[in-house]
Amino acid sequence: MADSRIIVPPENRRGEPFEVRITIRHAMETGYRTDVSGKAIPRNVIMRFTCSYNGEPVFTVRMGPGIAANPYLRFFVTARESGTLDFEWIDDAGERATAQASVKVV
Amino acid sequence: MRLSLSGPFEAGSTLQAIHLFSEKNPVPEIAVFEFPSPPVKVEVETRVRLAGAQYVVAVAAMSDGVLYADATEILVTIAGCLDAS
């Protein structure tokens, strides 16, 4: 489940916003589907996603089953200084995962 | 779908969160995007599930309590995610 792909620009100007794109591999089970035997598949979606820039949260998303499978997010973060973007998410099953990307500010 | 918000706003007013709602989904609140530190550029894109063609509503909550809302009609020609009922 911990699979993700992150795209961050290689260089960013101080004070300017830069684009962050992330896709996370996750089924985002709605809880409304049934398996072949007619048994309900329990809901399991990523309920919370957090992006922190040098340890400070800058963008968080509370999600529900209305977000498509393998969630894709594109958002902007304001460049301050070189460092890391930390991504963390947790699903209904309590499974937690993290990812990291480095940010270069010139 | 892409959400964006541009100013100018009242002095000292910053964006705190954008709530995204669906009219027809079994869970109306699709997502809440929160901005713990005031964003310089507000543009968020994600992929959503919609139970049929409908209006989708976005509500932006500002730090001074002001709410901005907008709705747009989205046409769903083939439903990709039917619920069992």
N, CA and C atoms of all chains as a GROMACS GRO file, in nm:
protein
  573
    1MET      N    1   0.082  -0.120   0.000
    1MET     CA    2   0.000   0.000   0.000
    1MET      C    3   0.085   0.125   0.000
    2ALA      N    4   0.203   0.112   0.046
    2ALA     CA    5   0.286   0.231   0.069
    2ALA      C    6   0.340   0.292  -0.059
    3ASP      N    7   0.287   0.250  -0.172
    3ASP     CA    8   0.340   0.299  -0.299
    3ASP      C    9   0.292   0.439  -0.331
    4SER      N   10   0.382   0.524  -0.374
    4SER     CA   11   0.340   0.656  -0.419
    4SER      C   12   0.441   0.708  -0.519
    5ARG      N   13   0.394   0.802  -0.598
    5ARG     CA   14   0.482   0.870  -0.694
    5ARG      C   15   0.468   1.019  -0.671
    6ILE      N   16   0.579   1.088  -0.663
    6ILE     CA   17   0.578   1.230  -0.631
    6ILE      C   18   0.656   1.305  -0.738
    7ILE      N   19   0.603   1.418  -0.782
    7ILE     CA   20   0.676   1.503  -0.876
    7ILE      C   21   0.685   1.643  -0.819
    8VAL      N   22   0.808   1.690  -0.801
    8VAL     CA   23   0.836   1.824  -0.750
    8VAL      C   24   0.935   1.888  -0.846
    9PRO      N   25   0.923   2.018  -0.876
    9PRO     CA   26   1.020   2.080  -0.967
    9PRO      C   27   1.162   2.070  -0.912
   10PRO      N   28   1.262   2.053  -1.000
   10PRO     CA   29   1.400   2.038  -0.952
   10PRO      C   30   1.456   2.161  -0.882
   11GLU      N   31   1.413   2.280  -0.927
   11GLU     CA   32   1.461   2.403  -0.863
   11GLU      C   33   1.345   2.499  -0.846
   12ASN      N   34   1.345   2.571  -0.735
   12ASN     CA   35   1.236   2.665  -0.708
   12ASN      C   36   1.292   2.798  -0.662
   13ARG      N   37   1.218   2.905  -0.694
   13ARG     CA   38   1.260   3.039  -0.651
   13ARG      C   39   1.199   3.070  -0.516
   14ARG      N   40   1.278   3.130  -0.431
   14ARG     CA   41   1.232   3.166  -0.297
   14ARG      C   42   1.111   3.258  -0.304
   15GLY      N   43   1.012   3.227  -0.223
   15GLY     CA   44   0.892   3.310  -0.216
   15GLY      C   45   0.787   3.279  -0.321
   16GLU      N   46   0.822   3.195  -0.416
   16GLU     CA   47   0.726   3.164  -0.522
   16GLU      C   48   0.664   3.026  -0.501
   17PRO      N   49   0.537   3.011  -0.539
   17PRO     CA   50   0.475   2.880  -0.523
   17PRO      C   51   0.525   2.780  -0.626
   18PHE      N   52   0.540   2.657  -0.585
   18PHE     CA   53   0.576   2.552  -0.680
   18PHE      C   54   0.473   2.439  -0.673
   19GLU      N   55   0.465   2.366  -0.784
   19GLU     CA   56   0.363   2.264  -0.800
   19GLU      C   57   0.411   2.131  -0.742
   20VAL      N   58   0.326   2.067  -0.665
   20VAL     CA   59   0.356   1.934  -0.612
   20VAL      C   60   0.249   1.840  -0.665
   21ARG      N   61   0.293   1.727  -0.719
   21ARG     CA   62   0.197   1.628  -0.767
   21ARG      C   63   0.226   1.495  -0.701
   22ILE      N   64   0.124   1.428  -0.654
   22ILE     CA   65   0.145   1.298  -0.589
   22ILE      C   66   0.031   1.204  -0.626
   23THR      N   67   0.066   1.080  -0.655
   23THR     CA   68  -0.035   0.975  -0.668
   23THR      C   69   0.000   0.866  -0.568
   24ILE      N   70  -0.100   0.814  -0.505
   24ILE     CA   71  -0.082   0.711  -0.404
   24ILE      C   72  -0.157   0.587  -0.451
   25ARG      N   73  -0.091   0.473  -0.445
   25ARG     CA   74  -0.160   0.350  -0.484
   25ARG      C   75  -0.251   0.304  -0.369
   26HIS      N   76  -0.380   0.313  -0.389
   26HIS     CA   77  -0.475   0.273  -0.286
   26HIS      C   78  -0.610   0.246  -0.351
   27ALA      N   79  -0.676   0.137  -0.310
   27ALA     CA   80  -0.802   0.098  -0.374
   27ALA      C   81  -0.916   0.196  -0.342
   28MET      N   82  -0.908   0.270  -0.231
   28MET     CA   83  -1.016   0.361  -0.189
   28MET      C   84  -1.151   0.288  -0.193
   29GLU      N   85  -1.162   0.178  -0.123
   29GLU     CA   86  -1.286   0.100  -0.119
   29GLU      C   87  -1.399   0.182  -0.057
   30THR      N   88  -1.510   0.194  -0.131
   30THR     CA   89  -1.617   0.282  -0.086
   30THR      C   90  -1.700   0.222   0.028
   31GLY      N   91  -1.702   0.089   0.038
   31GLY     CA   92  -1.789   0.023   0.134
   31GLY      C   93  -1.924  -0.012   0.074
   32TYR      N   94  -1.946   0.030  -0.053
   32TYR     CA   95  -2.074   0.001  -0.120
   32TYR      C   96  -2.064  -0.117  -0.215
   33ARG      N   97  -1.941  -0.164  -0.237
   33ARG     CA   98  -1.925  -0.273  -0.335
   33ARG      C   99  -1.939  -0.408  -0.265
   34THR      N  100  -1.976  -0.510  -0.342
   34THR     CA  101  -1.982  -0.645  -0.288
   34THR      C  102  -1.888  -0.734  -0.367
   35ASP      N  103  -1.841  -0.841  -0.303
   35ASP     CA  104  -1.754  -0.935  -0.375
   35ASP      C  105  -1.841  -1.037  -0.449
   36VAL      N  106  -1.780  -1.135  -0.514
   36VAL     CA  107  -1.856  -1.230  -0.598
   36VAL      C  108  -1.961  -1.307  -0.519
   37SER      N  109  -1.938  -1.331  -0.391
   37SER     CA  110  -2.035  -1.405  -0.310
   37SER      C  111  -2.143  -1.313  -0.250
   38GLY      N  112  -2.141  -1.186  -0.286
   38GLY     CA  113  -2.244  -1.094  -0.240
   38GLY      C  114  -2.214  -1.030  -0.105
   39LYS      N  115  -2.098  -1.061  -0.050
   39LYS     CA  116  -2.061  -1.005   0.079
   39LYS      C  117  -2.006  -0.863   0.060
   40ALA      N  118  -2.046  -0.771   0.146
   40ALA     CA  119  -2.000  -0.634   0.133
   40ALA      C  120  -1.850  -0.624   0.158
   41ILE      N  121  -1.783  -0.550   0.072
   41ILE     CA  122  -1.640  -0.524   0.094
   41ILE      C  123  -1.630  -0.404   0.188
   42PRO      N  124  -1.563  -0.419   0.302
   42PRO     CA  125  -1.562  -0.308   0.398
   42PRO      C  126  -1.498  -0.182   0.342
   43ARG      N  127  -1.549  -0.069   0.385
   43ARG     CA  128  -1.494   0.060   0.343
   43ARG      C  129  -1.350   0.073   0.390
   44ASN      N  130  -1.265   0.116   0.303
   44ASN     CA  131  -1.127   0.146   0.341
   44ASN      C  132  -1.074   0.253   0.247
   45VAL      N  133  -1.081   0.376   0.290
   45VAL     CA  134  -1.028   0.486   0.210
   45VAL      C  135  -0.920   0.558   0.291
   46ILE      N  136  -0.834   0.629   0.220
   46ILE     CA  137  -0.738   0.715   0.289
   46ILE      C  138  -0.820   0.829   0.349
   47MET      N  139  -0.818   0.841   0.481
   47MET     CA  140  -0.905   0.944   0.540
   47MET      C  141  -0.831   1.074   0.562
   48ARG      N  142  -0.701   1.070   0.575
   48ARG     CA  143  -0.629   1.192   0.601
   48ARG      C  144  -0.494   1.190   0.530
   49PHE      N  145  -0.463   1.299   0.463
   49PHE     CA  146  -0.335   1.315   0.394
   49PHE      C  147  -0.274   1.446   0.440
   50THR      N  148  -0.147   1.443   0.474
   50THR     CA  149  -0.080   1.563   0.522
   50THR      C  150   0.050   1.583   0.446
   51CYS      N  151   0.075   1.708   0.408
   51CYS     CA  152   0.203   1.743   0.348
   51CYS      C  153   0.269   1.846   0.439
   52SER      N  154   0.390   1.816   0.484
   52SER     CA  155   0.465   1.909   0.570
   52SER      C  156   0.591   1.953   0.498
   53TYR      N  157   0.622   2.082   0.515
   53TYR     CA  158   0.741   2.140   0.452
   53TYR      C  159   0.838   2.175   0.564
   54ASN      N  160   0.950   2.109   0.570
   54ASN     CA  161   1.048   2.123   0.679
   54ASN      C  162   0.981   2.112   0.816
   55GLY      N  163   0.895   2.011   0.827
   55GLY     CA  164   0.834   1.981   0.956
   55GLY      C  165   0.706   2.056   0.986
   56GLU      N  166   0.673   2.159   0.904
   56GLU     CA  167   0.554   2.238   0.931
   56GLU      C  168   0.443   2.200   0.832
   57PRO      N  169   0.324   2.162   0.881
   57PRO     CA  170   0.216   2.124   0.789
   57PRO      C  171   0.177   2.241   0.698
   58VAL      N  172   0.169   2.217   0.569
   58VAL     CA  173   0.130   2.322   0.475
   58VAL      C  174   0.001   2.289   0.400
   59PHE      N  175  -0.031   2.161   0.392
   59PHE     CA  176  -0.150   2.122   0.315
   59PHE      C  177  -0.200   1.989   0.368
   60THR      N  178  -0.327   1.983   0.405
   60THR     CA  179  -0.383   1.855   0.446
   60THR      C  180  -0.516   1.835   0.375
   61VAL      N  181  -0.550   1.711   0.355
   61VAL     CA  182  -0.676   1.677   0.290
   61VAL      C  183  -0.747   1.573   0.373
   62ARG      N  184  -0.876   1.598   0.401
   62ARG     CA  185  -0.961   1.496   0.460
   62ARG      C  186  -1.043   1.436   0.347
   63MET      N  187  -1.028   1.309   0.326
   63MET     CA  188  -1.091   1.246   0.211
   63MET      C  189  -1.204   1.153   0.255
   64GLY      N  190  -1.290   1.124   0.160
   64GLY     CA  191  -1.396   1.025   0.182
   64GLY      C  192  -1.399   0.932   0.063
   65PRO      N  193  -1.502   0.850   0.052
   65PRO     CA  194  -1.510   0.758  -0.062
   65PRO      C  195  -1.536   0.830  -0.194
   66GLY      N  196  -1.557   0.960  -0.192
   66GLY     CA  197  -1.578   1.036  -0.315
   66GLY      C  198  -1.449   1.064  -0.391
   67ILE      N  199  -1.336   1.028  -0.333
   67ILE     CA  200  -1.209   1.045  -0.403
   67ILE      C  201  -1.178   0.914  -0.476
   68ALA      N  202  -1.141   0.926  -0.602
   68ALA     CA  203  -1.122   0.809  -0.687
   68ALA      C  204  -1.007   0.721  -0.638
   69ALA      N  205  -1.008   0.597  -0.684
   69ALA     CA  206  -0.901   0.503  -0.650
   69ALA      C  207  -0.766   0.560  -0.695
   70ASN      N  208  -0.662   0.521  -0.628
   70ASN     CA  209  -0.527   0.572  -0.653
   70ASN      C  210  -0.528   0.725  -0.656
   71PRO      N  211  -0.554   0.784  -0.539
   71PRO     CA  212  -0.574   0.930  -0.532
   71PRO      C  213  -0.458   1.008  -0.593
   72TYR      N  214  -0.498   1.110  -0.670
   72TYR     CA  215  -0.402   1.200  -0.733
   72TYR      C  216  -0.428   1.339  -0.676
   73LEU      N  217  -0.324   1.405  -0.636
   73LEU     CA  218  -0.337   1.541  -0.583
   73LEU      C  219  -0.233   1.630  -0.648
   74ARG      N  220  -0.278   1.750  -0.686
   74ARG     CA  221  -0.186   1.851  -0.737
   74ARG      C  222  -0.215   1.977  -0.659
   75PHE      N  223  -0.113   2.034  -0.599
   75PHE     CA  224  -0.133   2.155  -0.519
   75PHE      C  225  -0.004   2.236  -0.520
   76PHE      N  226  -0.011   2.356  -0.458
   76PHE     CA  227   0.104   2.445  -0.461
   76PHE      C  228   0.155   2.473  -0.320
   77VAL      N  229   0.287   2.476  -0.310
   77VAL     CA  230   0.353   2.506  -0.184
   77VAL      C  231   0.445   2.625  -0.210
   78THR      N  232   0.455   2.717  -0.116
   78THR     CA  233   0.540   2.834  -0.133
   78THR      C  234   0.683   2.802  -0.090
   79ALA      N  235   0.779   2.825  -0.181
   79ALA     CA  236   0.920   2.794  -0.154
   79ALA      C  237   0.975   2.890  -0.050
   80ARG      N  238   1.037   2.838   0.051
   80ARG     CA  239   1.101   2.921   0.154
   80ARG      C  240   1.250   2.893   0.158
   81GLU      N  241   1.286   2.772   0.194
   81GLU     CA  242   1.427   2.735   0.188
   81GLU      C  243   1.437   2.588   0.149
   82SER      N  244   1.555   2.548   0.106
   82SER     CA  245   1.575   2.409   0.067
   82SER      C  246   1.546   2.318   0.186
   83GLY      N  247   1.495   2.201   0.155
   83GLY     CA  248   1.461   2.109   0.263
   83GLY      C  249   1.382   1.992   0.210
   84THR      N  250   1.290   1.943   0.289
   84THR     CA  251   1.214   1.825   0.249
   84THR      C  252   1.064   1.850   0.262
   85LEU      N  253   0.992   1.782   0.175
   85LEU     CA  254   0.847   1.773   0.187
   85LEU      C  255   0.817   1.633   0.241
   86ASP      N  256   0.746   1.627   0.349
   86ASP     CA  257   0.706   1.499   0.407
   86ASP      C  258   0.559   1.476   0.383
   87PHE      N  259   0.527   1.362   0.327
   87PHE     CA  260   0.387   1.328   0.302
   87PHE      C  261   0.350   1.213   0.394
   88GLU      N  262   0.232   1.221   0.452
   88GLU     CA  263   0.187   1.114   0.540
   88GLU      C  264   0.039   1.094   0.518
   89TRP      N  265  -0.003   0.968   0.517
   89TRP     CA  266  -0.146   0.941   0.503
   89TRP      C  267  -0.183   0.818   0.584
   90ILE      N  268  -0.311   0.813   0.621
   90ILE     CA  269  -0.361   0.702   0.701
   90ILE      C  270  -0.497   0.662   0.647
   91ASP      N  271  -0.524   0.530   0.640
   91ASP     CA  272  -0.653   0.486   0.586
   91ASP      C  273  -0.742   0.435   0.698
   92ASP      N  274  -0.865   0.397   0.661
   92ASP     CA  275  -0.963   0.352   0.761
   92ASP      C  276  -0.916   0.229   0.836
   93ALA      N  277  -0.832   0.147   0.772
   93ALA     CA  278  -0.781   0.027   0.838
   93ALA      C  279  -0.668   0.061   0.936
   94GLY      N  280  -0.636   0.188   0.946
   94GLY     CA  281  -0.532   0.229   1.040
   94GLY      C  282  -0.392   0.217   0.983
   95GLU      N  283  -0.383   0.182   0.855
   95GLU     CA  284  -0.252   0.168   0.794
   95GLU      C  285  -0.195   0.306   0.758
   96ARG      N  286  -0.074   0.331   0.803
   96ARG     CA  287  -0.012   0.461   0.789
   96ARG      C  288   0.106   0.447   0.692
   97ALA      N  289   0.127   0.547   0.609
   97ALA     CA  290   0.240   0.540   0.517
   97ALA      C  291   0.298   0.680   0.502
   98THR      N  292   0.424   0.685   0.466
   98THR     CA  293   0.490   0.814   0.448
   98THR      C  294   0.570   0.813   0.319
   99ALA      N  295   0.601   0.932   0.271
   99ALA     CA  296   0.687   0.948   0.155
   99ALA      C  297   0.759   1.082   0.172
  100GLN      N  298   0.867   1.098   0.100
  100GLN     CA  299   0.946   1.219   0.116
  100GLN      C  300   0.994   1.268  -0.020
  101ALA      N  301   1.009   1.398  -0.032
  101ALA     CA  302   1.068   1.455  -0.153
  101ALA      C  303   1.156   1.572  -0.109
  102SER      N  304   1.269   1.590  -0.178
  102SER     CA  305   1.354   1.702  -0.139
  102SER      C  306   1.324   1.823  -0.227
  103VAL      N  307   1.336   1.939  -0.168
  103VAL     CA  308   1.305   2.066  -0.233
  103VAL      C  309   1.433   2.148  -0.240
  104LYS      N  310   1.464   2.198  -0.360
  104LYS     CA  311   1.580   2.284  -0.374
  104LYS      C  312   1.532   2.426  -0.401
  105VAL      N  313   1.574   2.519  -0.321
  105VAL     CA  314   1.535   2.658  -0.338
  105VAL      C  315   1.660   2.739  -0.372
  106VAL      N  316   1.652   2.816  -0.482
  106VAL     CA  317   1.768   2.897  -0.523
  106VAL      C  318   1.733   3.045  -0.512
  107MET      N  319  -1.076   1.704  -1.112
  107MET     CA  320  -1.131   1.836  -1.120
  107MET      C  321  -1.035   1.934  -1.055
  108ARG      N  322  -1.042   2.056  -1.104
  108ARG     CA  323  -0.949   2.156  -1.053
  108ARG      C  324  -1.026   2.264  -0.977
  109LEU      N  325  -0.971   2.303  -0.863
  109LEU     CA  326  -1.029   2.410  -0.783
  109LEU      C  327  -0.926   2.520  -0.773
  110SER      N  328  -0.971   2.644  -0.789
  110SER     CA  329  -0.877   2.753  -0.766
  110SER      C  330  -0.951   2.870  -0.706
  111LEU      N  331  -0.875   2.956  -0.641
  111LEU     CA  332  -0.931   3.071  -0.573
  111LEU      C  333  -0.831   3.184  -0.589
  112SER      N  334  -0.882   3.304  -0.628
  112SER     CA  335  -0.791   3.417  -0.639
  112SER      C  336  -0.852   3.538  -0.571
  113GLY      N  337  -0.767   3.624  -0.520
  113GLY     CA  338  -0.810   3.740  -0.444
  113GLY      C  339  -0.862   3.852  -0.532
  114PRO      N  340  -0.859   3.978  -0.486
  114PRO     CA  341  -0.810   4.015  -0.352
  114PRO      C  342  -0.916   3.995  -0.246
  115PHE      N  343  -0.870   3.974  -0.123
  115PHE     CA  344  -0.962   3.956  -0.011
  115PHE      C  345  -0.941   4.068   0.088
  116GLU      N  346  -1.027   4.070   0.190
  116GLU     CA  347  -1.012   4.167   0.298
  116GLU      C  348  -0.873   4.153   0.359
  117ALA      N  349  -0.817   4.265   0.404
  117ALA     CA  350  -0.684   4.261   0.464
  117ALA      C  351  -0.685   4.166   0.584
  118GLY      N  352  -0.584   4.084   0.592
  118GLY     CA  353  -0.572   3.992   0.705
  118GLY      C  354  -0.655   3.866   0.691
  119SER      N  355  -0.729   3.857   0.581
  119SER     CA  356  -0.810   3.737   0.560
  119SER      C  357  -0.734   3.638   0.474
  120THR      N  358  -0.718   3.517   0.526
  120THR     CA  359  -0.647   3.414   0.449
  120THR      C  360  -0.735   3.291   0.438
  121LEU      N  361  -0.704   3.212   0.338
  121LEU     CA  362  -0.782   3.090   0.314
  121LEU      C  363  -0.746   2.984   0.418
  122GLN      N  364  -0.849   2.925   0.479
  122GLN     CA  365  -0.824   2.817   0.574
  122GLN      C  366  -0.856   2.680   0.516
  123ALA      N  367  -0.969   2.670   0.447
  123ALA     CA  368  -1.007   2.538   0.396
  123ALA      C  369  -1.102   2.552   0.278
  124ILE      N  370  -1.101   2.452   0.192
  124ILE     CA  371  -1.199   2.442   0.084
  124ILE      C  372  -1.273   2.310   0.102
  125HIS      N  373  -1.405   2.320   0.113
  125HIS     CA  374  -1.489   2.200   0.126
  125HIS      C  375  -1.550   2.171  -0.010
  126LEU      N  376  -1.549   2.046  -0.048
  126LEU     CA  377  -1.601   2.006  -0.178
  126LEU      C  378  -1.720   1.912  -0.157
  127PHE      N  379  -1.835   1.950  -0.215
  127PHE     CA  380  -1.957   1.872  -0.193
  127PHE      C  381  -2.016   1.822  -0.325
  128SER      N  382  -2.082   1.708  -0.314
  128SER     CA  383  -2.155   1.651  -0.425
  128SER      C  384  -2.302   1.646  -0.388
  129GLU      N  385  -2.390   1.668  -0.487
  129GLU     CA  386  -2.534   1.663  -0.462
  129GLU      C  387  -2.586   1.521  -0.449
  130LYS      N  388  -2.526   1.430  -0.524
  130LYS     CA  389  -2.588   1.297  -0.538
  130LYS      C  390  -2.508   1.184  -0.477
  131ASN      N  391  -2.383   1.207  -0.442
  131ASN     CA  392  -2.304   1.097  -0.387
  131ASN      C  393  -2.363   1.048  -0.254
  132PRO      N  394  -2.345   0.919  -0.222
  132PRO     CA  395  -2.392   0.869  -0.093
  132PRO      C  396  -2.324   0.940   0.024
  133VAL      N  397  -2.201   0.981   0.006
  133VAL     CA  398  -2.134   1.065   0.106
  133VAL      C  399  -2.114   1.202   0.042
  134PRO      N  400  -2.196   1.302   0.080
  134PRO     CA  401  -2.194   1.430   0.006
  134PRO      C  402  -2.061   1.504   0.014
  135GLU      N  403  -1.994   1.495   0.127
  135GLU     CA  404  -1.867   1.568   0.138
  135GLU      C  405  -1.757   1.485   0.072
  136ILE      N  406  -1.708   1.536  -0.041
  136ILE     CA  407  -1.607   1.461  -0.116
  136ILE      C  408  -1.473   1.473  -0.046
  137ALA      N  409  -1.433   1.596  -0.013
  137ALA     CA  410  -1.303   1.616   0.051
  137ALA      C  411  -1.299   1.754   0.114
  138VAL      N  412  -1.209   1.770   0.209
  138VAL     CA  413  -1.181   1.900   0.268
  138VAL      C  414  -1.032   1.926   0.252
  139PHE      N  415  -1.000   2.034   0.184
  139PHE     CA  416  -0.859   2.072   0.166
  139PHE      C  417  -0.827   2.181   0.267
  140GLU      N  418  -0.728   2.157   0.350
  140GLU     CA  419  -0.697   2.253   0.456
  140GLU      C  420  -0.559   2.315   0.434
  141PHE      N  421  -0.549   2.443   0.468
  141PHE     CA  422  -0.424   2.517   0.448
  141PHE      C  423  -0.378   2.571   0.583
  142PRO      N  424  -0.298   2.492   0.657
  142PRO     CA  425  -0.254   2.534   0.790
  142PRO      C  426  -0.172   2.662   0.788
  143SER      N  427  -0.095   2.684   0.679
  143SER     CA  428  -0.027   2.812   0.666
  143SER      C  429  -0.083   2.881   0.542
  144PRO      N  430  -0.101   3.016   0.548
  144PRO     CA  431  -0.168   3.086   0.440
  144PRO      C  432  -0.102   3.061   0.303
  145PRO      N  433  -0.177   3.008   0.208
  145PRO     CA  434  -0.118   2.977   0.078
  145PRO      C  435  -0.100   3.101  -0.010
  146VAL      N  436   0.003   3.101  -0.092
  146VAL     CA  437   0.027   3.210  -0.187
  146VAL      C  438  -0.054   3.185  -0.314
  147LYS      N  439  -0.053   3.060  -0.357
  147LYS     CA  440  -0.130   3.025  -0.476
  147LYS      C  441  -0.226   2.912  -0.440
  148VAL      N  442  -0.352   2.932  -0.471
  148VAL     CA  443  -0.452   2.832  -0.438
  148VAL      C  444  -0.499   2.765  -0.566
  149GLU      N  445  -0.452   2.645  -0.586
  149GLU     CA  446  -0.498   2.565  -0.698
  149GLU      C  447  -0.480   2.420  -0.657
  150VAL      N  448  -0.588   2.346  -0.656
  150VAL     CA  449  -0.585   2.207  -0.614
  150VAL      C  450  -0.652   2.124  -0.722
  151GLU      N  451  -0.592   2.012  -0.752
  151GLU     CA  452  -0.653   1.924  -0.851
  151GLU      C  453  -0.656   1.783  -0.795
  152THR      N  454  -0.767   1.714  -0.818
  152THR     CA  455  -0.775   1.574  -0.777
  152THR      C  456  -0.876   1.504  -0.866
  153ARG      N  457  -0.890   1.374  -0.848
  153ARG     CA  458  -0.987   1.298  -0.927
  153ARG      C  459  -1.095   1.247  -0.832
  154VAL      N  460  -1.220   1.266  -0.871
  154VAL     CA  461  -1.328   1.232  -0.780
  154VAL      C  462  -1.424   1.131  -0.843
  155ARG      N  463  -1.503   1.068  -0.756
  155ARG     CA  464  -1.611   0.980  -0.801
  155ARG      C  465  -1.742   1.058  -0.792
  156LEU      N  466  -1.822   1.052  -0.897
  156LEU     CA  467  -1.952   1.120  -0.895
  156LEU      C  468  -2.060   1.022  -0.935
  157ALA      N  469  -2.168   1.019  -0.855
  157ALA     CA  470  -2.282   0.932  -0.885
  157ALA      C  471  -2.376   1.003  -0.981
  158GLY      N  472  -2.334   1.017  -1.105
  158GLY     CA  473  -2.419   1.077  -1.206
  158GLY      C  474  -2.391   1.224  -1.228
  159ALA      N  475  -2.450   1.280  -1.334
  159ALA     CA  476  -2.433   1.422  -1.366
  159ALA      C  477  -2.499   1.505  -1.257
  160GLN      N  478  -2.434   1.610  -1.216
  160GLN     CA  479  -2.485   1.687  -1.103
  160GLN      C  480  -2.405   1.816  -1.088
  161TYR      N  481  -2.452   1.898  -0.994
  161TYR     CA  482  -2.373   2.014  -0.955
  161TYR      C  483  -2.275   1.974  -0.846
  162VAL      N  484  -2.154   2.024  -0.855
  162VAL     CA  485  -2.054   2.004  -0.751
  162VAL      C  486  -2.027   2.141  -0.690
  163VAL      N  487  -2.027   2.147  -0.559
  163VAL     CA  488  -2.019   2.273  -0.487
  163VAL      C  489  -1.886   2.280  -0.412
  164ALA      N  490  -1.820   2.394  -0.424
  164ALA     CA  491  -1.698   2.418  -0.347
  164ALA      C  492  -1.722   2.539  -0.256
  165VAL      N  493  -1.687   2.525  -0.130
  165VAL     CA  494  -1.702   2.633  -0.034
  165VAL      C  495  -1.565   2.662   0.026
  166ALA      N  496  -1.522   2.788   0.014
  166ALA     CA  497  -1.392   2.827   0.070
  166ALA      C  498  -1.418   2.901   0.201
  167ALA      N  499  -1.352   2.856   0.307
  167ALA     CA  500  -1.366   2.918   0.439
  167ALA      C  501  -1.243   3.003   0.466
  168MET      N  502  -1.267   3.134   0.492
  168MET     CA  503  -1.157   3.226   0.518
  168MET      C  504  -1.137   3.242   0.668
  169SER      N  505  -1.019   3.298   0.704
  169SER     CA  506  -0.986   3.308   0.846
  169SER      C  507  -1.076   3.406   0.920
  170ASP      N  508  -1.139   3.501   0.848
  170ASP     CA  509  -1.226   3.597   0.918
  170ASP      C  510  -1.372   3.551   0.918
  171GLY      N  511  -1.394   3.425   0.884
  171GLY     CA  512  -1.528   3.370   0.892
  171GLY      C  513  -1.610   3.384   0.765
  172VAL      N  514  -1.556   3.453   0.664
  172VAL     CA  515  -1.629   3.471   0.538
  172VAL      C  516  -1.622   3.340   0.459
  173LEU      N  517  -1.733   3.306   0.395
  173LEU     CA  518  -1.737   3.188   0.310
  173LEU      C  519  -1.762   3.228   0.166
  174TYR      N  520  -1.688   3.172   0.076
  174TYR     CA  521  -1.711   3.191  -0.067
  174TYR      C  522  -1.751   3.057  -0.125
  175ALA      N  523  -1.856   3.058  -0.208
  175ALA     CA  524  -1.901   2.931  -0.264
  175ALA      C  525  -1.920   2.943  -0.413
  176ASP      N  526  -1.903   2.834  -0.481
  176ASP     CA  527  -1.931   2.829  -0.623
  176ASP      C  528  -1.975   2.687  -0.657
  177ALA      N  529  -2.058   2.676  -0.759
  177ALA     CA  530  -2.104   2.545  -0.802
  177ALA      C  531  -2.086   2.534  -0.951
  178THR      N  532  -2.056   2.416  -0.997
  178THR     CA  533  -2.044   2.395  -1.140
  178THR      C  534  -2.110   2.263  -1.177
  179GLU      N  535  -2.173   2.263  -1.294
  179GLU     CA  536  -2.242   2.142  -1.337
  179GLU      C  537  -2.143   2.049  -1.405
  180ILE      N  538  -2.143   1.923  -1.363
  180ILE     CA  539  -2.054   1.825  -1.424
  180ILE      C  540  -2.138   1.714  -1.484
  181LEU      N  541  -2.111   1.686  -1.610
  181LEU     CA  542  -2.188   1.587  -1.683
  181LEU      C  543  -2.115   1.453  -1.672
  182VAL      N  544  -2.186   1.353  -1.621
  182VAL     CA  545  -2.129   1.218  -1.615
  182VAL      C  546  -2.205   1.134  -1.717
  183THR      N  547  -2.137   1.093  -1.822
  183THR     CA  548  -2.208   1.020  -1.928
  183THR      C  549  -2.217   0.871  -1.896
  184ILE      N  550  -2.109   0.814  -1.842
  184ILE     CA  551  -2.113   0.673  -1.802
  184ILE      C  552  -2.065   0.666  -1.659
  185ALA      N  553  -2.149   0.614  -1.570
  185ALA     CA  554  -2.110   0.604  -1.430
  185ALA      C  555  -2.008   0.492  -1.414
  186GLY      N  556  -1.896   0.526  -1.355
  186GLY     CA  557  -1.789   0.428  -1.336
  186GLY      C  558  -1.794   0.362  -1.201
  187CYS      N  559  -1.877   0.415  -1.113
  187CYS     CA  560  -1.878   0.361  -0.978
  187CYS      C  561  -2.020   0.357  -0.925
  188LEU      N  562  -2.093   0.253  -0.962
  188LEU     CA  563  -2.230   0.238  -0.916
  188LEU      C  564  -2.231   0.174  -0.779
  189ASP      N  565  -2.320   0.220  -0.691
  189ASP     CA  566  -2.332   0.147  -0.565
  189ASP      C  567  -2.432   0.034  -0.586
  190ALA      N  568  -2.429  -0.062  -0.494
  190ALA     CA  569  -2.502  -0.187  -0.516
  190ALA      C  570  -2.654  -0.170  -0.510
  191SER      N  571  -2.702  -0.065  -0.447
  191SER     CA  572  -2.847  -0.052  -0.426
  191SER      C  573  -2.921  -0.021  -0.555
   0.00000   0.00000   0.00000
